[in-house]
Amino acid sequence: MVLIILSLWFFQISDVDLQIQNYFFDFSTKSWWIDRSEPVKKFIFYQFPKIIFAILILIILPLCIFSFINQKNKLANKKYDFLLIIIGLCLIPLIAGNVKKFTNIYCPNQLEIYGGNKPYVKIFDDYPIDFKQEKKGQCFPAGHAITGFSLYIFCFILYKKSQQIIVFLGVTILGWILGFYQILKGAHFISDTLIAMLLCLFLAQVITKIYRQKIINIKKLLIKNLV
């Protein structure tokens, strides 16, 4: 949470977002480095990750159910880990993805400075008085990168530090690959992606902490009743 607050403060007092985004926009041709309608890149970096994410849930869900039903199977030892993954993969995108509905920030390609018709404001700024807003902006934090960053939940089912580091780095790289695709086509600022990353990591930690505490309490209750 501290990192989220510090990041919000940093981007509020600086122009780093614009300085970086300007580099990916050709002001003479009014175009971005990546054409958002280009089909191959769109499939690889936008549609395919969402398909894989859905398949991942469809694979883990039956494993989770089977591990609870068949207690004699080897998977039974991992049943609580499977359940945590399912909860994380569902709640993290749901919570983090819906935050952008309330922040009211537009995407770079919607802004006047990049050929759009919306004014540029920072997260804690007010829109100009003469700006008539017909529809709220929904670009902060970055929604698409959350698809990758949601996988941080896997870090919390591992008990070896080395494995946690490997998974953390892998998820971070994946999330930023998806994030930079959006940045290069003008769909997000770098701050949108950074906050999405930190928010997903924070949510994964909170969900895990609450989940583990609930599981401990349930086990204690069962033992008490059995005794």
N, C-alpha and C positions, 0 to 999 in steps of 0.2 A: 504493500500500500504506500509505503514511503517513496518508493521508486516511481510510482504512478503520480504522486503529488509533485515530486521534484521535476518529473518530465513535463507535466502540465505547466508548471511555473516557467521552466526553461523555454518552451515553445511560445508561451504567452509574451515573454519579454524579448524574444529574439525574432529574427526574420529568416531563420534557417529553412523553414518550410518553403518559402518563396525562392530563396537562393538555390536550393537543390532542385526544385520543380522547374525553375527557369531553364536549367541545363537540359531538360528533356523536352522542351517545347521550342519549336522553330517559329519565331514571331513573324518571319517573312512569309511563310507558307501557311501559318496558323495550323500546324499539325504537330502531333506527338511522335515520339520515337517509334511507338508501336500503334498500328492501326487497330482499333478496337473491334473492327468487323472482319479482320483477317482470320479465316476459318481454322487454319492449322494451329496457330499459336493459341487461339481462343479455346480450342478443344483440349490441347495439352496442358495449358496453365489455368484454365478456368472450369471447363466442364468435367474433364477427366478426374481431377482431384475430388470433386464432389461425388462422382460415381464410386471411386475407391473408398471414400469415407462411408458411404451408404453400405457398400459391400462389407466393410470392416465390421459395422454394427450387426449386419445380418449373419456374419460368421460367429461373432462373440456371443450374441444373444442366445442361440440354441445351445452353445457350449455352457453358458451360465445356467440355463434351465436344466440341462442334463446333469450338471454337476450337483445341483440341489436335489434332483429326483433320485439319482443313483448314487447313494452315499458310499458304495463299495468301489466305485470307479476311481481311478487315480486322479481324475479331474476334480473330485470332491474336495481335495486339499486346496484347490485354487478357487473354490466357489465364491468366497468373499472378495477375492481379487477381480474375478469376472464381473461380479455385481458392481463393484466400484468403477470399473472401466465403463460399463454401460451407463451408469448414472452420470459419470463425468462427461462422456461423449454426447449425452443428451442435454445436460444442464449447462455446460460451458458455452456451446454455441447459442443456446436459447437465451441465456442471460446476457452474454457479451454482445450477441448480435442485436438484441433489442435495445441496448443502451443508445445506439445511434438514432433511435426514434425520438429521443428526448434532447439530444445535444444540439440539434438544429444547425448543423454545419454542412455547407455544400461541398461538392467535389471540385477539384481544380478545373476540370473541363466544363464546369457550369459557371465559372467566374468570368466577370467582364475582362479581367486582365489576360485571360486566355481565350478570348473570343466568345464567351458565354454572355449571360445577362444577369448574373447574380453578383452582389458586392462581396468583397473578401472581408471577413471578420474572423477574429481569433475566438477561441472557445469561451473566453470570459468577456468578450466585447458585445455591445449591442449593435443591431443593424441600424443603418441610417434611418432617420425619421421619415424621409420621403420614399423609402423602399416599401412597396406593397407586396407582401409575401403571400402568394397564393398557395404554396405548398412548402412545408418545412424541409430543410436539408437533412439527409440521412447518410452522411459519409464519415462520421467520426464516432467510434473508431472504425477501422477497416473491417468490413464484414467478411470478405472473401479469405483474407489471411487467417481468420479465426478457424477456418477449416483445417489448416495445418497446426496452428498453435493449440487447438483443443487436445491434441495428442499428448500434451504435457502430463495428462492424467496417468500415462503409462510409467512416468518416472516414479510414481508413488506406490507402485506395486512391486518395485524392485528394492532389494535390501542391500545389495552390494554397491558401494560408492562408484566404482568404475562403470558399472552398468548404467547407473543413474546419469552419470556424466555423458556417456555415449548417446543415450536416448535423448537427453536434454539438448545436446548439440545437434543431433539429427533432426529433431522436431523444430528447433530454432532455424536451422538452415532451410528446411522445407517451408516453414511459415514465411520466411523472408523471400524465398523464390516466388511464392504466390503473391506476396505483398509487392515485390518489385515489378511484377508483371502489371499490376494495377497502377503503380506509380508511373511506369513508362508509357502507359496509355492515357494518363491524366485522370484516372479514376480516384486516386488518393494521394494525399501528402505523406511524407515519411513519418510525420507525427501520428497519423492515423494508424499506421502499421505498428509503430513502437508501442503505442498505448494498447493496441489490440493484443500484442504479445504479453505485455506486463499484466494486463487484465486477465488473460487466460491462465497465466501462471498463478496469479493470486487466487482465482476461482478454484483452480485445481488443488491448491493448498487448503483452502477453506473447506471445500467439499470433502476432501480426504480426512481432515481433522474431525469434522462433524460426523462423518460416516463411521470412522474408527471408534469414536466415543460411543455412538449409538450401538455399534456391534458389541462393544465391551459391556455396555449396560444390559443388552439383551441376553448375552451369555451369562452374566451374573444372575439375572432374573430366572433364567432356565435352571441354572444350578441350584438356586435357592428353592425353587418349586420342586425340583426332583429330590432334593435332600429332605 
